[in-house]
Amino acid sequence: MRTKNIILIGPMGSGKSTIGQLLANRLKREFFDSDFFIEERTGVDIPRIFDIEGEEGFRIRETRALEELTGKGNIVLATGGGAVTRKENRELLQKSGFIIFLDTSVEQQLERLQHDKKRPLLQTENPRERLEKLLAERKPLYLKLADLRIPTDRKFARKVAAEIIPQLPAYLN
Ligand code: S3P
C-alpha cells in the first residue's frame, strides 16, 4: 500500500536536505531532494538553469519534479524554498504528504548561507534584504501548509531530526 510522504518545507538554509536525509535513515524511507533531482535530470546545476531559463523556467521544472516525486509515495522529500509559491505545488504537497515546516530566522539563514554561490536568488548586493522579502512573502504559505512546525535556530540537524520523530503521527513510523 502507498503511504504518505514526509515533506520538508522552509526557506533556504533551514536544513531541509540534511534533516530530510537523517529522517529518511531513521524511518527507513527513501530520500529525495527536489533541487538535486532537477540537477540530475537536466545535467546542469540550479544556477545554470536560472541563467538559461530564468526563474520561471526553473519553476516549471520544479513543478514537474514535485509531481513525479510526490507520486512515489512513502518517501522523505526536501523541497526548494520557493516550492510553496505556486498554487499547484501547494495542492500537490498537501494531498500527498505530511508537511513539516523548518522555521528559521533570516539571521540564521545568513549565518548558514554566508558564502553560498549555489543560490541564484542570493547573488545580490543585499542578501539580507532579499531573504527578508522572501520570508515575508512565503512564511504565511509555509505556516498554512504545515502539519508540524519546528523552530531550527541554533540547533544541529541531528537535534532537529530527533525532535521531529516523536511528533510524527503513528501511521508514518
Ligand atoms: C530557492 C531555493 C533553493 C532552490 C532555488 C530557489 C528559493 O532551494 O530551489 O535556488 O526560491 O528559495 P533550497 O531551499 O534548498 O536552498
Boltz pocket constraint, residues with backbone or C-beta under 6 A from the ligand:
constraints:
  - pocket:
      binder: B
      contacts: [[A, 10], [A, 11], [A, 12], [A, 13], [A, 16], [A, 35], [A, 46], [A, 79], [A, 80], [A, 81], [A, 82], [A, 83], [A, 118], [A, 119], [A, 120], [A, 121]]
      max_distance: 6.0
